[in-house]
Amino acid sequence: MKKQKKGNDGQQTVNRPVLTGFFAVLSVVYLLPIVMVLMNSFKTNESVSLETFALPTSETFVGFANYVKGMTFGNYPFLKSAGYSLYITVISAALILVCCSMSAWYVARVGSFFSKVVYYLCVFSMVVPFQMVMFTLALTADKTGLNTPWTIPIIYLGFGSGLAVFMFTGFVRGIPLEIEEAAAIDGCGPIRTFFMVVVPMLKPTLISVGVLEIMWVWNDYLLPYLVLDRTKYMTIPIHIQYLKGSYGHVDMGATMALIMVSIIPIIIFYLTCQKHIIKGVAAGAVKG
């Protein structure tokens, strides 16, 4: 037994540097596109097109000129697009967290035929490709008035509810029912029990779902492009796509600069909350 233990320890010692090297290389592969975008955002437009992988030199380095150019390009201000993106992202994530957590609590605790149908419909919605419904959705949004930044969070609620309900339901099923029964004995109604007893225990899953939904909505291009009136409203991805001059010419330097501006906030947000994503996903998967 002792020899076997030593052998296992020796094997782990050998495998550890190999795994470290493998994940180090994998990290470089994932970070390389971001580094390329950052590097090209400080280069001239010609250098970005002809010398994409070359470092900026004294002749190609333009400083923050691309950032200024990208934010002032055209007649639509970039800060306005950033404001719309921020509003849509925050409101959509808030709606998904509140509505889907309450729905998951109902599904997990009631256990009726109706609640099971709702749950499986939410799960089924995750496998339906967006491309199957996007044209019908665009027509419906125009007819119902959901084609503005103030109403598009309702559409995001519909598309984001599948994953959110699935994760919340798995976690709620692991919460002891006796805790909620004790709250009911103390005089708490359903609403008060949910917000004062269930929500604090849902914190890991709330954070993980919130991070995933915020990253999705912030980076989404297709849904706002199809639904919103682009002459009045633009999000950051749409604004970047419109960095075109005459005859389809694209200012690659300004484009890279705005891409960098758009991904920095979400990268910082993700790095801040990444430990909660793993914790919340594991809790929902194991307890479900």
SETORTI-144558 format. One record per residue: residue in one letter; x, y, z of N, C-alpha, C in turn. Coordinates in pm, whole numbers, plus 50000, padded with zeros to 5 digits. Example, Ala and Ser with C-alpha at 12.3 -4.5 7.8 and 13.67 -1.06 7.14 Angstrom:
REM SETORTI-144558
aa | nc1 | nc2 | nc3 | cac1 | cac2 | cac3 | cc1 | cc2 | cc3
a | 51319 | 49431 | 50780 | 51230 | 49550 | 50780 | 51320 | 49670 | 50780
s | 51285 | 49775 | 50708 | 51367 | 49894 | 50714 | 51290 | 50003 | 50787
REM end
This chain:
REM SETORTI-144558
aa | nc1 | nc2 | nc3 | cac1 | cac2 | cac3 | cc1 | cc2 | cc3
m | 50083 | 49879 | 50000 | 50000 | 50000 | 50000 | 50086 | 50125 | 50000
k | 50195 | 50125 | 50077 | 50281 | 50242 | 50083 | 50352 | 50265 | 49950
k | 50396 | 50154 | 49884 | 50462 | 50170 | 49754 | 50365 | 50226 | 49651
q | 50243 | 50179 | 49653 | 50142 | 50229 | 49561 | 50117 | 50377 | 49582
k | 50114 | 50420 | 49706 | 50092 | 50560 | 49738 | 50207 | 50646 | 49686
k | 50331 | 50595 | 49703 | 50446 | 50671 | 49653 | 50440 | 50681 | 49502
g | 50397 | 50572 | 49438 | 50388 | 50575 | 49293 | 50287 | 50677 | 49245
n | 50175 | 50684 | 49311 | 50073 | 50781 | 49274 | 50123 | 50923 | 49295
d | 50193 | 50945 | 49407 | 50247 | 51079 | 49431 | 50348 | 51117 | 49324
g | 50433 | 51021 | 49284 | 50530 | 51049 | 49180 | 50464 | 51080 | 49047
q | 50356 | 51007 | 49016 | 50284 | 51032 | 48892 | 50219 | 51170 | 48892
q | 50162 | 51209 | 49006 | 50103 | 51341 | 49016 | 50208 | 51450 | 49003
t | 50329 | 51425 | 49059 | 50436 | 51523 | 49048 | 50479 | 51542 | 48903
v | 50481 | 51430 | 48828 | 50519 | 51438 | 48687 | 50410 | 51506 | 48604
n | 50284 | 51474 | 48633 | 50174 | 51528 | 48555 | 50150 | 51677 | 48580
r | 50183 | 51725 | 48698 | 50154 | 51863 | 48732 | 50222 | 51963 | 48639
p | 50354 | 51951 | 48611 | 50416 | 52046 | 48515 | 50358 | 52034 | 48375
v | 50321 | 51912 | 48336 | 50264 | 51892 | 48203 | 50130 | 51964 | 48191
l | 50046 | 51947 | 48292 | 49917 | 52014 | 48291 | 49933 | 52165 | 48299
t | 50029 | 52210 | 48381 | 50053 | 52355 | 48392 | 50095 | 52413 | 48258
g | 50185 | 52342 | 48190 | 50229 | 52389 | 48059 | 50117 | 52389 | 47957
f | 50034 | 52284 | 47961 | 49923 | 52275 | 47866 | 49824 | 52389 | 47885
f | 49786 | 52416 | 48011 | 49690 | 52523 | 48036 | 49751 | 52661 | 48013
a | 49883 | 52672 | 48030 | 49949 | 52800 | 48000 | 49942 | 52828 | 47850
v | 49968 | 52726 | 47770 | 49957 | 52742 | 47624 | 49813 | 52772 | 47583
l | 49719 | 52703 | 47646 | 49577 | 52725 | 47615 | 49535 | 52867 | 47652
s | 49587 | 52919 | 47762 | 49556 | 53056 | 47803 | 49610 | 53157 | 47702
v | 49730 | 53132 | 47653 | 49787 | 53221 | 47551 | 49703 | 53221 | 47424
v | 49654 | 53103 | 47386 | 49571 | 53092 | 47266 | 49442 | 53174 | 47282
y | 49383 | 53167 | 47401 | 49259 | 53241 | 47425 | 49284 | 53391 | 47436
l | 49397 | 53430 | 47491 | 49427 | 53572 | 47509 | 49481 | 53639 | 47383
l | 49531 | 53560 | 47290 | 49593 | 53617 | 47170 | 49499 | 53708 | 47091
p | 49372 | 53672 | 47067 | 49285 | 53764 | 46993 | 49267 | 53899 | 47063
i | 49256 | 53898 | 47196 | 49240 | 54024 | 47269 | 49366 | 54107 | 47257
v | 49482 | 54042 | 47266 | 49609 | 54114 | 47253 | 49622 | 54173 | 47112
m | 49578 | 54099 | 47011 | 49585 | 54149 | 46874 | 49496 | 54271 | 46854
v | 49375 | 54266 | 46911 | 49285 | 54380 | 46899 | 49343 | 54502 | 46969
l | 49398 | 54483 | 47089 | 49459 | 54593 | 47163 | 49577 | 54652 | 47086
m | 49659 | 54567 | 47032 | 49777 | 54613 | 46959 | 49738 | 54691 | 46833
n | 49641 | 54640 | 46759 | 49600 | 54706 | 46634 | 49520 | 54832 | 46657
s | 49465 | 54848 | 46777 | 49388 | 54969 | 46805 | 49477 | 55093 | 46813
f | 49609 | 55075 | 46823 | 49702 | 55188 | 46830 | 49781 | 55206 | 46700
k | 49741 | 55137 | 46593 | 49813 | 55142 | 46467 | 49732 | 55215 | 46360
t | 49798 | 55257 | 46254 | 49729 | 55321 | 46143 | 49640 | 55221 | 46072
n | 49544 | 55273 | 45997 | 49450 | 55187 | 45927 | 49521 | 55097 | 45826
e | 49618 | 55152 | 45753 | 49692 | 55072 | 45655 | 49774 | 54963 | 45723
s | 49832 | 54993 | 45836 | 49913 | 54895 | 45907 | 49828 | 54781 | 45961
v | 49706 | 54812 | 46005 | 49617 | 54706 | 46054 | 49584 | 54609 | 45942
s | 49563 | 54660 | 45822 | 49525 | 54575 | 45710 | 49643 | 54498 | 45652
l | 49761 | 54561 | 45644 | 49876 | 54500 | 45577 | 49971 | 54430 | 45673
e | 49980 | 54478 | 45798 | 50073 | 54421 | 45895 | 49998 | 54389 | 46025
t | 49901 | 54301 | 46013 | 49811 | 54272 | 46124 | 49884 | 54220 | 46247
f | 49983 | 54135 | 46227 | 50051 | 54070 | 46339 | 50179 | 54142 | 46382
a | 50207 | 54257 | 46321 | 50328 | 54331 | 46355 | 50301 | 54426 | 46471
l | 50402 | 54445 | 46555 | 50391 | 54539 | 46666 | 50392 | 54683 | 46613
p | 50328 | 54775 | 46684 | 50333 | 54916 | 46640 | 50476 | 54969 | 46641
t | 50509 | 55045 | 46540 | 50640 | 55110 | 46532 | 50621 | 55260 | 46540
s | 50731 | 55333 | 46535 | 50724 | 55479 | 46540 | 50647 | 55536 | 46422
e | 50643 | 55461 | 46309 | 50573 | 55507 | 46191 | 50425 | 55470 | 46191
t | 50392 | 55359 | 46256 | 50253 | 55311 | 46254 | 50177 | 55342 | 46383
f | 50246 | 55382 | 46488 | 50180 | 55409 | 46616 | 50108 | 55545 | 46610
v | 49979 | 55544 | 46643 | 49899 | 55668 | 46639 | 49841 | 55703 | 46775
g | 49878 | 55633 | 46879 | 49828 | 55664 | 47013 | 49679 | 55639 | 47024
f | 49609 | 55734 | 47085 | 49464 | 55721 | 47107 | 49382 | 55788 | 46998
a | 49445 | 55815 | 46884 | 49372 | 55881 | 46774 | 49259 | 55794 | 46723
n | 49280 | 55662 | 46717 | 49174 | 55571 | 46671 | 49055 | 55571 | 46767
y | 49082 | 55583 | 46895 | 48973 | 55586 | 46993 | 48889 | 55713 | 46976
v | 48957 | 55825 | 46958 | 48886 | 55951 | 46936 | 48807 | 55946 | 46806
k | 48868 | 55893 | 46702 | 48802 | 55885 | 46571 | 48679 | 55795 | 46578
g | 48692 | 55681 | 46646 | 48579 | 55589 | 46655 | 48462 | 55646 | 46733
m | 48491 | 55721 | 46837 | 48383 | 55777 | 46919 | 48317 | 55898 | 46856
t | 48382 | 55959 | 46758 | 48325 | 56078 | 46693 | 48288 | 56052 | 46548
f | 48293 | 55926 | 46504 | 48264 | 55894 | 46365 | 48114 | 55906 | 46339
g | 48079 | 55970 | 46227 | 47939 | 55979 | 46186 | 47859 | 56076 | 46270
n | 47727 | 56069 | 46253 | 47636 | 56161 | 46321 | 47576 | 56104 | 46449
y | 47608 | 55977 | 46478 | 47550 | 55913 | 46596 | 47657 | 55903 | 46704
p | 47639 | 55968 | 46818 | 47742 | 55969 | 46923 | 47761 | 55831 | 46987
f | 47886 | 55796 | 47011 | 47916 | 55665 | 47069 | 47864 | 55654 | 47212
l | 47871 | 55764 | 47288 | 47824 | 55759 | 47426 | 47675 | 55728 | 47433
k | 47599 | 55770 | 47334 | 47457 | 55738 | 47329 | 47437 | 55588 | 47308
s | 47518 | 55529 | 47219 | 47510 | 55385 | 47198 | 47549 | 55309 | 47325
a | 47653 | 55358 | 47394 | 47696 | 55295 | 47519 | 47586 | 55304 | 47624
g | 47515 | 55418 | 47628 | 47406 | 55433 | 47723 | 47293 | 55335 | 47696
y | 47257 | 55318 | 47569 | 47152 | 55221 | 47535 | 47195 | 55079 | 47570
s | 47321 | 55045 | 47541 | 47370 | 54911 | 47574 | 47366 | 54887 | 47724
l | 47408 | 54986 | 47801 | 47407 | 54972 | 47947 | 47266 | 54956 | 48000
y | 47173 | 55038 | 47952 | 47034 | 55029 | 47998 | 46973 | 54894 | 47964
i | 46988 | 54851 | 47838 | 46929 | 54724 | 47795 | 46988 | 54608 | 47874
t | 47119 | 54611 | 47897 | 47184 | 54502 | 47970 | 47137 | 54495 | 48114
v | 47134 | 54607 | 48182 | 47097 | 54608 | 48324 | 46951 | 54568 | 48343
i | 46862 | 54627 | 48265 | 46719 | 54598 | 48282 | 46688 | 54454 | 48242
s | 46749 | 54407 | 48134 | 46724 | 54269 | 48090 | 46771 | 54169 | 48195
a | 46892 | 54191 | 48248 | 46944 | 54099 | 48350 | 46858 | 54103 | 48476
a | 46814 | 54221 | 48515 | 46730 | 54232 | 48635 | 46597 | 54159 | 48616
l | 46534 | 54175 | 48500 | 46409 | 54105 | 48472 | 46428 | 53954 | 48474
i | 46536 | 53907 | 48412 | 46560 | 53764 | 48407 | 46583 | 53708 | 48547
l | 46661 | 53777 | 48629 | 46691 | 53727 | 48763 | 46565 | 53722 | 48850
v | 46487 | 53828 | 48849 | 46370 | 53834 | 48936 | 46262 | 53737 | 48889
c | 46223 | 53747 | 48763 | 46112 | 53666 | 48713 | 46147 | 53517 | 48709
c | 46267 | 53484 | 48665 | 46302 | 53343 | 48649 | 46329 | 53275 | 48784
s | 46383 | 53349 | 48879 | 46403 | 53288 | 49011 | 46269 | 53259 | 49078
m | 46173 | 53350 | 49062 | 46040 | 53325 | 49118 | 45971 | 53209 | 49047
s | 45987 | 53204 | 48914 | 45927 | 53093 | 48838 | 45988 | 52960 | 48879
a | 46120 | 52958 | 48896 | 46187 | 52834 | 48936 | 46143 | 52790 | 49075
w | 46124 | 52884 | 49164 | 46077 | 52849 | 49299 | 45938 | 52787 | 49293
y | 45851 | 52845 | 49209 | 45717 | 52789 | 49192 | 45723 | 52649 | 49133
v | 45806 | 52632 | 49029 | 45817 | 52502 | 48963 | 45869 | 52396 | 49060
a | 45968 | 52432 | 49141 | 46029 | 52335 | 49231 | 45940 | 52300 | 49349
r | 45860 | 52393 | 49394 | 45783 | 52370 | 49516 | 45641 | 52320 | 49490
v | 45579 | 52360 | 49379 | 45440 | 52320 | 49356 | 45433 | 52176 | 49306
g | 45512 | 52144 | 49203 | 45515 | 52007 | 49155 | 45390 | 51961 | 49084
s | 45308 | 52053 | 49035 | 45187 | 52015 | 48963 | 45220 | 51985 | 48816
f | 45120 | 51936 | 48744 | 45139 | 51909 | 48602 | 45172 | 52036 | 48525
f | 45106 | 52144 | 48561 | 45130 | 52272 | 48494 | 45273 | 52320 | 48517
s | 45321 | 52308 | 48639 | 45457 | 52353 | 48668 | 45561 | 52268 | 48593
k | 45533 | 52139 | 48579 | 45626 | 52054 | 48504 | 45627 | 52091 | 48356
v | 45510 | 52125 | 48303 | 45503 | 52168 | 48163 | 45583 | 52296 | 48142
v | 45567 | 52390 | 48236 | 45643 | 52516 | 48227 | 45792 | 52489 | 48231
y | 45834 | 52402 | 48319 | 45977 | 52371 | 48332 | 46033 | 52310 | 48204
y | 45963 | 52211 | 48149 | 46014 | 52144 | 48029 | 46007 | 52234 | 47906
l | 45910 | 52326 | 47905 | 45908 | 52423 | 47795 | 46029 | 52516 | 47802
c | 46066 | 52556 | 47924 | 46185 | 52639 | 47941 | 46311 | 52565 | 47898
v | 46318 | 52436 | 47935 | 46434 | 52356 | 47895 | 46437 | 52338 | 47744
f | 46321 | 52314 | 47686 | 46314 | 52296 | 47540 | 46353 | 52423 | 47466
s | 46323 | 52538 | 47522 | 46356 | 52664 | 47454 | 46507 | 52683 | 47436
m | 46588 | 52615 | 47518 | 46733 | 52629 | 47505 | 46788 | 52563 | 47379
v | 46713 | 52469 | 47322 | 46762 | 52398 | 47204 | 46703 | 52453 | 47075
v | 46617 | 52554 | 47084 | 46558 | 52614 | 46964 | 46652 | 52722 | 46911
p | 46704 | 52709 | 46791 | 46795 | 52811 | 46736 | 46724 | 52945 | 46717
f | 46794 | 53052 | 46748 | 46737 | 53185 | 46731 | 46701 | 53213 | 46585
q | 46777 | 53155 | 46492 | 46754 | 53180 | 46350 | 46617 | 53131 | 46303
m | 46558 | 53037 | 46377 | 46427 | 52984 | 46338 | 46315 | 53083 | 46362
v | 46335 | 53173 | 46456 | 46226 | 53264 | 46495 | 46260 | 53410 | 46473
m | 46378 | 53442 | 46420 | 46421 | 53581 | 46421 | 46337 | 53670 | 46328
f | 46297 | 53620 | 46212 | 46219 | 53704 | 46121 | 46077 | 53725 | 46173
t | 46019 | 53619 | 46226 | 45886 | 53634 | 46287 | 45892 | 53726 | 46408
l | 45999 | 53715 | 46484 | 46017 | 53800 | 46601 | 46028 | 53946 | 46562
a | 46102 | 53976 | 46455 | 46118 | 54115 | 46411 | 45983 | 54174 | 46370
l | 45902 | 54099 | 46298 | 45770 | 54148 | 46257 | 45679 | 54169 | 46378
t | 45682 | 54073 | 46470 | 45598 | 54084 | 46590 | 45639 | 54203 | 46676
a | 45770 | 54226 | 46688 | 45818 | 54339 | 46768 | 45774 | 54472 | 46709
d | 45774 | 54482 | 46577 | 45728 | 54607 | 46513 | 45579 | 54631 | 46537
k | 45501 | 54524 | 46535 | 45356 | 54540 | 46551 | 45316 | 54565 | 46696
t | 45393 | 54514 | 46790 | 45356 | 54524 | 46932 | 45430 | 54635 | 47005
g | 45518 | 54708 | 46936 | 45589 | 54818 | 47001 | 45706 | 54775 | 47086
l | 45761 | 54657 | 47060 | 45877 | 54610 | 47137 | 46010 | 54643 | 47068
n | 46007 | 54736 | 46973 | 46125 | 54768 | 46894 | 46196 | 54893 | 46945
t | 46196 | 54915 | 47074 | 46267 | 55028 | 47134 | 46357 | 54977 | 47246
p | 46457 | 55055 | 47284 | 46542 | 55010 | 47396 | 46467 | 54993 | 47526
w | 46354 | 55063 | 47542 | 46279 | 55056 | 47667 | 46198 | 54929 | 47677
t | 46168 | 54863 | 47564 | 46083 | 54744 | 47566 | 46156 | 54616 | 47524
i | 46272 | 54627 | 47461 | 46343 | 54508 | 47416 | 46387 | 54417 | 47532
p | 46403 | 54468 | 47657 | 46432 | 54373 | 47766 | 46327 | 54265 | 47784
i | 46203 | 54292 | 47743 | 46098 | 54188 | 47752 | 46133 | 54072 | 47660
i | 46187 | 54102 | 47541 | 46227 | 53996 | 47448 | 46344 | 53918 | 47506
y | 46440 | 53990 | 47564 | 46553 | 53921 | 47626 | 46508 | 53832 | 47741
l | 46404 | 53875 | 47813 | 46350 | 53791 | 47920 | 46300 | 53659 | 47864
g | 46233 | 53665 | 47749 | 46182 | 53542 | 47689 | 46293 | 53448 | 47645
f | 46397 | 53502 | 47583 | 46505 | 53417 | 47533 | 46601 | 53373 | 47643
g | 46610 | 53449 | 47750 | 46702 | 53412 | 47857 | 46641 | 53330 | 47968
s | 46510 | 53310 | 47963 | 46443 | 53240 | 48074 | 46475 | 53091 | 48077
g | 46506 | 53030 | 47963 | 46529 | 52886 | 47961 | 46645 | 52845 | 48048
l | 46762 | 52901 | 48023 | 46880 | 52868 | 48103 | 46863 | 52910 | 48248
a | 46804 | 53028 | 48271 | 46791 | 53079 | 48407 | 46698 | 52990 | 48490
v | 46583 | 52954 | 48436 | 46489 | 52868 | 48510 | 46551 | 52732 | 48535
f | 46623 | 52679 | 48439 | 46688 | 52549 | 48455 | 46789 | 52552 | 48571
m | 46873 | 52656 | 48577 | 46974 | 52664 | 48683 | 46911 | 52693 | 48818
f | 46815 | 52784 | 48822 | 46750 | 52817 | 48949 | 46673 | 52698 | 49005
t | 46605 | 52625 | 48920 | 46526 | 52512 | 48967 | 46615 | 52406 | 49030
g | 46729 | 52379 | 48969 | 46821 | 52281 | 49025 | 46869 | 52319 | 49164
f | 46891 | 52449 | 49187 | 46937 | 52493 | 49319 | 46823 | 52493 | 49421
v | 46705 | 52540 | 49381 | 46593 | 52549 | 49475 | 46554 | 52410 | 49526
r | 46564 | 52310 | 49440 | 46529 | 52173 | 49483 | 46622 | 52121 | 49591
g | 46740 | 52180 | 49603 | 46832 | 52139 | 49707 | 46815 | 52215 | 49838
i | 46727 | 52315 | 49841 | 46703 | 52390 | 49964 | 46603 | 52311 | 50051
p | 46635 | 52283 | 50175 | 46542 | 52208 | 50262 | 46407 | 52279 | 50274
l | 46302 | 52205 | 50253 | 46168 | 52261 | 50261 | 46134 | 52306 | 50403
e | 46197 | 52244 | 50502 | 46169 | 52278 | 50642 | 46200 | 52425 | 50672
i | 46299 | 52482 | 50603 | 46332 | 52623 | 50627 | 46216 | 52713 | 50587
e | 46154 | 52685 | 50475 | 46040 | 52765 | 50430 | 45917 | 52739 | 50518
e | 45901 | 52617 | 50563 | 45789 | 52586 | 50653 | 45804 | 52661 | 50785
a | 45927 | 52670 | 50834 | 45950 | 52745 | 50957 | 45919 | 52893 | 50938
a | 45952 | 52948 | 50821 | 45919 | 53087 | 50793 | 45767 | 53107 | 50786
a | 45696 | 53010 | 50729 | 45550 | 53020 | 50722 | 45488 | 53015 | 50862
i | 45545 | 52932 | 50950 | 45494 | 52925 | 51088 | 45514 | 53058 | 51159
d | 45624 | 53127 | 51127 | 45652 | 53257 | 51188 | 45569 | 53370 | 51129
g | 45485 | 53339 | 51032 | 45394 | 53440 | 50977 | 45434 | 53496 | 50843
c | 45533 | 53442 | 50777 | 45575 | 53491 | 50645 | 45482 | 53437 | 50537
g | 45438 | 53527 | 50451 | 45362 | 53484 | 50335 | 45456 | 53437 | 50225
p | 45399 | 53393 | 50110 | 45485 | 53342 | 50002 | 45586 | 53445 | 49951
i | 45541 | 53569 | 49930 | 45631 | 53672 | 49876 | 45743 | 53701 | 49976
r | 45706 | 53718 | 50100 | 45806 | 53748 | 50202 | 45901 | 53630 | 50222
t | 45848 | 53509 | 50218 | 45934 | 53390 | 50231 | 46035 | 53383 | 50118
f | 45990 | 53415 | 49998 | 46081 | 53408 | 49883 | 46194 | 53510 | 49895
f | 46159 | 53635 | 49921 | 46261 | 53740 | 49919 | 46348 | 53741 | 50045
m | 46296 | 53694 | 50158 | 46372 | 53701 | 50282 | 46439 | 53569 | 50319
v | 46391 | 53458 | 50263 | 46446 | 53327 | 50299 | 46514 | 53261 | 50179
v | 46444 | 53256 | 50067 | 46496 | 53184 | 49951 | 46605 | 53263 | 49879
v | 46581 | 53390 | 49854 | 46676 | 53471 | 49777 | 46815 | 53474 | 49840
p | 46829 | 53494 | 49971 | 46966 | 53491 | 50028 | 47039 | 53360 | 50003
m | 46966 | 53249 | 50003 | 47031 | 53121 | 49975 | 47059 | 53101 | 49827
l | 46989 | 53176 | 49742 | 47009 | 53168 | 49598 | 47125 | 53255 | 49550
k | 47193 | 53324 | 49639 | 47293 | 53422 | 49599 | 47398 | 53367 | 49502
p | 47460 | 53250 | 49526 | 47560 | 53201 | 49429 | 47503 | 53183 | 49288
t | 47383 | 53126 | 49280 | 47322 | 53105 | 49149 | 47275 | 53237 | 49088
l | 47226 | 53328 | 49169 | 47187 | 53459 | 49118 | 47305 | 53531 | 49053
i | 47419 | 53526 | 49119 | 47537 | 53593 | 49065 | 47584 | 53526 | 48937
s | 47589 | 53393 | 48937 | 47637 | 53322 | 48818 | 47545 | 53343 | 48699
v | 47414 | 53334 | 48720 | 47318 | 53358 | 48611 | 47326 | 53504 | 48566
g | 47339 | 53595 | 48661 | 47349 | 53736 | 48625 | 47470 | 53765 | 48539
v | 47585 | 53707 | 48573 | 47706 | 53728 | 48493 | 47689 | 53673 | 48352
l | 47636 | 53553 | 48340 | 47617 | 53493 | 48209 | 47520 | 53573 | 48123
e | 47411 | 53619 | 48184 | 47312 | 53695 | 48107 | 47366 | 53833 | 48068
i | 47439 | 53897 | 48157 | 47496 | 54029 | 48126 | 47596 | 54019 | 48012
m | 47680 | 53917 | 48014 | 47776 | 53899 | 47905 | 47705 | 53874 | 47773
w | 47597 | 53798 | 47777 | 47522 | 53769 | 47654 | 47455 | 53894 | 47599
v | 47383 | 53967 | 47682 | 47308 | 54083 | 47634 | 47403 | 54194 | 47589
w | 47509 | 54218 | 47665 | 47602 | 54325 | 47631 | 47668 | 54302 | 47495
n | 47702 | 54179 | 47464 | 47771 | 54147 | 47340 | 47677 | 54113 | 47224
d | 47548 | 54107 | 47249 | 47455 | 54062 | 47146 | 47444 | 54166 | 47034
y | 47451 | 54117 | 46913 | 47440 | 54204 | 46795 | 47312 | 54178 | 46716
l | 47278 | 54051 | 46697 | 47173 | 54016 | 46603 | 47034 | 54061 | 46648
l | 47000 | 54037 | 46774 | 46865 | 54072 | 46821 | 46839 | 54223 | 46816
p | 46926 | 54310 | 46870 | 46901 | 54454 | 46854 | 46901 | 54498 | 46709
y | 46986 | 54437 | 46626 | 46993 | 54475 | 46485 | 46861 | 54446 | 46414
l | 46797 | 54335 | 46449 | 46671 | 54298 | 46386 | 46551 | 54376 | 46441
v | 46555 | 54407 | 46569 | 46437 | 54461 | 46636 | 46436 | 54614 | 46641
l | 46548 | 54675 | 46675 | 46551 | 54819 | 46698 | 46547 | 54897 | 46567
d | 46494 | 55017 | 46575 | 46500 | 55113 | 46464 | 46639 | 55175 | 46464
r | 46724 | 55133 | 46370 | 46865 | 55172 | 46373 | 46888 | 55319 | 46338
t | 46788 | 55386 | 46285 | 46804 | 55529 | 46262 | 46791 | 55610 | 46390
k | 46731 | 55548 | 46494 | 46712 | 55616 | 46622 | 46794 | 55556 | 46734
y | 46808 | 55424 | 46733 | 46871 | 55356 | 46846 | 46983 | 55264 | 46795
m | 47096 | 55270 | 46861 | 47208 | 55181 | 46832 | 47270 | 55135 | 46963
t | 47301 | 55006 | 46969 | 47384 | 54956 | 47078 | 47530 | 54958 | 47032
i | 47621 | 54925 | 47122 | 47764 | 54930 | 47086 | 47798 | 54836 | 46970
p | 47754 | 54710 | 46969 | 47786 | 54625 | 46853 | 47734 | 54680 | 46721
i | 47615 | 54738 | 46721 | 47562 | 54797 | 46598 | 47642 | 54920 | 46559
h | 47679 | 55001 | 46657 | 47759 | 55121 | 46630 | 47893 | 55083 | 46564
i | 47955 | 54978 | 46613 | 48083 | 54935 | 46555 | 48064 | 54888 | 46412
q | 47953 | 54820 | 46385 | 47930 | 54770 | 46251 | 47909 | 54884 | 46151
y | 47868 | 55001 | 46199 | 47841 | 55115 | 46111 | 47963 | 55205 | 46092
l | 48081 | 55159 | 46131 | 48203 | 55237 | 46109 | 48251 | 55218 | 45965
k | 48170 | 55263 | 45874 | 48202 | 55249 | 45732 | 48202 | 55386 | 45665
g | 48292 | 55400 | 45569 | 48295 | 55521 | 45488 | 48227 | 55497 | 45355
s | 48265 | 55571 | 45255 | 48205 | 55557 | 45124 | 48253 | 55429 | 45058
y | 48169 | 55370 | 44974 | 48201 | 55249 | 44898 | 48239 | 55131 | 44990
g | 48183 | 55128 | 45109 | 48206 | 55017 | 45199 | 48340 | 55015 | 45267
h | 48415 | 55124 | 45259 | 48546 | 55129 | 45325 | 48529 | 55129 | 45476
v | 48607 | 55046 | 45544 | 48599 | 55033 | 45690 | 48728 | 55084 | 45751
d | 48716 | 55171 | 45848 | 48834 | 55219 | 45922 | 48869 | 55114 | 46026
m | 48966 | 55029 | 45994 | 48998 | 54917 | 46082 | 49058 | 54963 | 46215
g | 49136 | 55071 | 46212 | 49194 | 55121 | 46336 | 49087 | 55166 | 46434
a | 48989 | 55243 | 46387 | 48881 | 55289 | 46473 | 48793 | 55172 | 46517
t | 48775 | 55076 | 46427 | 48696 | 54958 | 46463 | 48761 | 54880 | 46576
m | 48891 | 54858 | 46565 | 48963 | 54787 | 46672 | 48956 | 54863 | 46803
a | 48965 | 54995 | 46796 | 48959 | 55076 | 46917 | 48825 | 55061 | 46988
l | 48715 | 55068 | 46911 | 48583 | 55056 | 46973 | 48556 | 54914 | 47021
i | 48609 | 54815 | 46952 | 48596 | 54677 | 47001 | 48664 | 54664 | 47136
m | 48780 | 54726 | 47149 | 48853 | 54721 | 47276 | 48774 | 54793 | 47386
v | 48715 | 54907 | 47352 | 48635 | 54980 | 47450 | 48515 | 54898 | 47496
s | 48457 | 54821 | 47403 | 48337 | 54743 | 47437 | 48368 | 54619 | 47519
i | 48488 | 54559 | 47501 | 48515 | 54434 | 47571 | 48584 | 54456 | 47706
i | 48647 | 54570 | 47726 | 48715 | 54594 | 47854 | 48619 | 54588 | 47972
p | 48504 | 54658 | 47968 | 48413 | 54651 | 48085 | 48365 | 54510 | 48115
i | 48333 | 54433 | 48010 | 48279 | 54300 | 48035 | 48387 | 54204 | 48083
i | 48512 | 54226 | 48039 | 48623 | 54143 | 48088 | 48647 | 54170 | 48236
i | 48648 | 54297 | 48274 | 48667 | 54332 | 48415 | 48554 | 54275 | 48500
f | 48432 | 54287 | 48450 | 48316 | 54235 | 48522 | 48325 | 54084 | 48537
y | 48365 | 54016 | 48432 | 48375 | 53869 | 48437 | 48485 | 53825 | 48533
l | 48602 | 53888 | 48525 | 48711 | 53850 | 48613 | 48676 | 53873 | 48760
t | 48596 | 53976 | 48786 | 48554 | 54005 | 48923 | 48459 | 53898 | 48977
c | 48376 | 53843 | 48889 | 48269 | 53753 | 48935 | 48289 | 53608 | 48892
q | 48404 | 53572 | 48834 | 48419 | 53439 | 48777 | 48408 | 53328 | 48882
k | 48455 | 53353 | 49004 | 48446 | 53247 | 49106 | 48302 | 53214 | 49140
h | 48214 | 53314 | 49130 | 48072 | 53290 | 49158 | 48007 | 53209 | 49047
i | 48055 | 53221 | 48923 | 47999 | 53143 | 48813 | 48020 | 52994 | 48839
i | 48142 | 52957 | 48871 | 48173 | 52816 | 48896 | 48094 | 52764 | 49016
k | 48088 | 52844 | 49122 | 48016 | 52803 | 49242 | 47867 | 52785 | 49215
g | 47808 | 52879 | 49141 | 47665 | 52873 | 49113 | 47629 | 52760 | 49019
v | 47709 | 52740 | 48914 | 47680 | 52631 | 48821 | 47693 | 52496 | 48889
a | 47797 | 52479 | 48970 | 47815 | 52352 | 49041 | 47702 | 52327 | 49139
a | 47657 | 52433 | 49209 | 47548 | 52415 | 49305 | 47420 | 52375 | 49235
g | 47389 | 52440 | 49123 | 47267 | 52407 | 49052 | 47270 | 52269 | 48989
a | 47388 | 52227 | 48943 | 47398 | 52097 | 48877 | 47392 | 51984 | 48977
v | 47464 | 51998 | 49090 | 47470 | 51889 | 49188 | 47338 | 51874 | 49262
k | 47279 | 51988 | 49300 | 47158 | 51980 | 49379 | 47034 | 51949 | 49296
g | 47045 | 51964 | 49165 | 46929 | 51935 | 49081 | 46908 | 51786 | 49067
REM end
